[in-house]
Amino acid sequence: MPKLKLGDAVTVTCDGCESPIPAKITFIARNSEFTPPVIYSLDERSKLVFMIEARTDKPERLRVGQPVSITLGERQ
């Protein structure tokens, strides 16, 4: 977390996406939250997460609620 900052490049990938989608971090929460119940197991429920949002110049390639994977930095 200490290394992330607004404007940092990330790469978005998803099942069925033709190619990786570049994006930039646009929001980083100041406070942590408990993970939603669909994410944690009973053994890991005490872990906290920070919400981070990223935006892409190609939003038409994704759908609202679609599961994606995020990688720090842009893929070439």
CYANA upper distance limits for C-alpha pairs under 8 A (distance plus 0.5 A):
  4 LEU  CA      8 ASP  CA      7.36
  5 LYS  CA     25 ILE  CA      7.73
  5 LYS  CA     28 ILE  CA      8.12
  6 LEU  CA     24 LYS  CA      8.11
  6 LEU  CA     25 ILE  CA      5.69
  6 LEU  CA     26 THR  CA      5.99
  6 LEU  CA     27 PHE  CA      6.93
  6 LEU  CA     28 ILE  CA      7.73
  7 GLY  CA     24 LYS  CA      5.74
  7 GLY  CA     25 ILE  CA      5.54
  7 GLY  CA     26 THR  CA      6.72
  8 ASP  CA     24 LYS  CA      5.95
  8 ASP  CA     25 ILE  CA      5.94
  8 ASP  CA     73 GLY  CA      7.73
  9 ALA  CA     22 PRO  CA      7.61
  9 ALA  CA     23 ALA  CA      6.38
  9 ALA  CA     24 LYS  CA      5.06
  9 ALA  CA     25 ILE  CA      7.04
  9 ALA  CA     72 LEU  CA      7.10
  9 ALA  CA     73 GLY  CA      5.34
  9 ALA  CA     74 GLU  CA      6.20
 10 VAL  CA     22 PRO  CA      6.59
 10 VAL  CA     23 ALA  CA      5.78
 10 VAL  CA     24 LYS  CA      6.23
 10 VAL  CA     25 ILE  CA      7.59
 10 VAL  CA     54 ALA  CA      8.16
 10 VAL  CA     70 ILE  CA      7.02
 10 VAL  CA     71 THR  CA      6.06
 10 VAL  CA     72 LEU  CA      5.04
 10 VAL  CA     73 GLY  CA      5.06
 10 VAL  CA     74 GLU  CA      5.87
 11 THR  CA     20 PRO  CA      6.75
 11 THR  CA     21 ILE  CA      6.14
 11 THR  CA     22 PRO  CA      5.18
 11 THR  CA     23 ALA  CA      6.42
 11 THR  CA     70 ILE  CA      6.09
 11 THR  CA     71 THR  CA      5.58
 11 THR  CA     72 LEU  CA      6.91
 11 THR  CA     73 GLY  CA      6.82
 11 THR  CA     74 GLU  CA      5.72
 11 THR  CA     75 ARG  CA      6.97
 12 VAL  CA     20 PRO  CA      6.19
 12 VAL  CA     21 ILE  CA      5.44
 12 VAL  CA     22 PRO  CA      6.70
 12 VAL  CA     23 ALA  CA      7.44
 12 VAL  CA     68 VAL  CA      6.99
 12 VAL  CA     69 SER  CA      6.27
 12 VAL  CA     70 ILE  CA      5.34
 12 VAL  CA     71 THR  CA      7.17
 13 THR  CA     17 CYS  CA      7.04
 13 THR  CA     19 SER  CA      7.72
 13 THR  CA     20 PRO  CA      5.49
 13 THR  CA     21 ILE  CA      6.89
 13 THR  CA     68 VAL  CA      6.23
 13 THR  CA     69 SER  CA      5.76
 13 THR  CA     70 ILE  CA      7.06
 14 CYS  CA     20 PRO  CA      8.44
 14 CYS  CA     67 PRO  CA      7.30
 14 CYS  CA     68 VAL  CA      5.21
 14 CYS  CA     69 SER  CA      6.62
 15 ASP  CA     68 VAL  CA      8.14
 17 CYS  CA     61 ARG  CA      8.25
 20 PRO  CA     75 ARG  CA      7.88
 21 ILE  CA     56 THR  CA      7.74
 21 ILE  CA     58 LYS  CA      8.02
 22 PRO  CA     56 THR  CA      6.68
 22 PRO  CA     57 ASP  CA      8.36
 22 PRO  CA     74 GLU  CA      6.62
 22 PRO  CA     75 ARG  CA      8.23
 23 ALA  CA     54 ALA  CA      6.46
 23 ALA  CA     55 ARG  CA      5.71
 23 ALA  CA     56 THR  CA      4.69
 23 ALA  CA     57 ASP  CA      7.58
 23 ALA  CA     74 GLU  CA      8.49
 24 LYS  CA     54 ALA  CA      5.63
 24 LYS  CA     55 ARG  CA      6.05
 24 LYS  CA     56 THR  CA      7.05
 25 ILE  CA     52 ILE  CA      7.58
 25 ILE  CA     53 GLU  CA      6.29
 25 ILE  CA     54 ALA  CA      4.59
 25 ILE  CA     55 ARG  CA      7.06
 26 THR  CA     52 ILE  CA      8.17
 26 THR  CA     53 GLU  CA      6.12
 26 THR  CA     54 ALA  CA      5.66
 26 THR  CA     55 ARG  CA      7.01
 27 PHE  CA     51 MET  CA      8.43
 27 PHE  CA     52 ILE  CA      5.99
 27 PHE  CA     53 GLU  CA      5.47
 27 PHE  CA     54 ALA  CA      7.43
 28 ILE  CA     50 PHE  CA      7.76
 28 ILE  CA     51 MET  CA      6.60
 28 ILE  CA     52 ILE  CA      5.04
 28 ILE  CA     53 GLU  CA      7.11
 29 ALA  CA     50 PHE  CA      6.34
 29 ALA  CA     51 MET  CA      5.84
 29 ALA  CA     52 ILE  CA      6.83
 30 ARG  CA     50 PHE  CA      8.18
 31 ASN  CA     50 PHE  CA      7.16
 32 SER  CA     48 LEU  CA      6.37
 32 SER  CA     49 VAL  CA      5.86
 32 SER  CA     50 PHE  CA      5.23
 32 SER  CA     51 MET  CA      8.03
 33 GLU  CA     48 LEU  CA      5.95
 33 GLU  CA     49 VAL  CA      5.87
 33 GLU  CA     50 PHE  CA      6.70
 33 GLU  CA     51 MET  CA      8.38
 34 PHE  CA     45 ARG  CA      8.17
 34 PHE  CA     46 SER  CA      7.78
 34 PHE  CA     47 LYS  CA      7.16
 34 PHE  CA     48 LEU  CA      5.28
 34 PHE  CA     49 VAL  CA      6.70
 35 THR  CA     39 ILE  CA      6.82
 35 THR  CA     40 TYR  CA      6.77
 35 THR  CA     45 ARG  CA      7.65
 35 THR  CA     47 LYS  CA      7.45
 35 THR  CA     48 LEU  CA      6.48
 35 THR  CA     49 VAL  CA      6.54
 36 PRO  CA     40 TYR  CA      7.27
 37 PRO  CA     41 SER  CA      8.14
 40 TYR  CA     44 GLU  CA      6.35
 40 TYR  CA     45 ARG  CA      5.92
 41 SER  CA     45 ARG  CA      6.46
 55 ARG  CA     59 PRO  CA      8.23
 59 PRO  CA     63 ARG  CA      8.42
 62 LEU  CA     66 GLN  CA      7.43
